[in-house]
């Protein structure tokens, strides 16, 4: 994937390579967000923890089937 000599590419191929690398970077960024979401879902509630006024609290604003 990254083995190409960029100097050997013509302009169109160079731009195509840049577009490909941009797509790879975007997919990686989405995957990082998915990992963070999965982690947050797994650790959303601490059993036995007493919520105190002013602390963060989970709220569900939608009906059944809505995340949160």
Secondary structure as UniProt FT lines:
FT   HELIX           6..8
FT   HELIX           11..42
FT   TURN            47..48
FT   TURN            53..54
FT   TURN            64..65
//
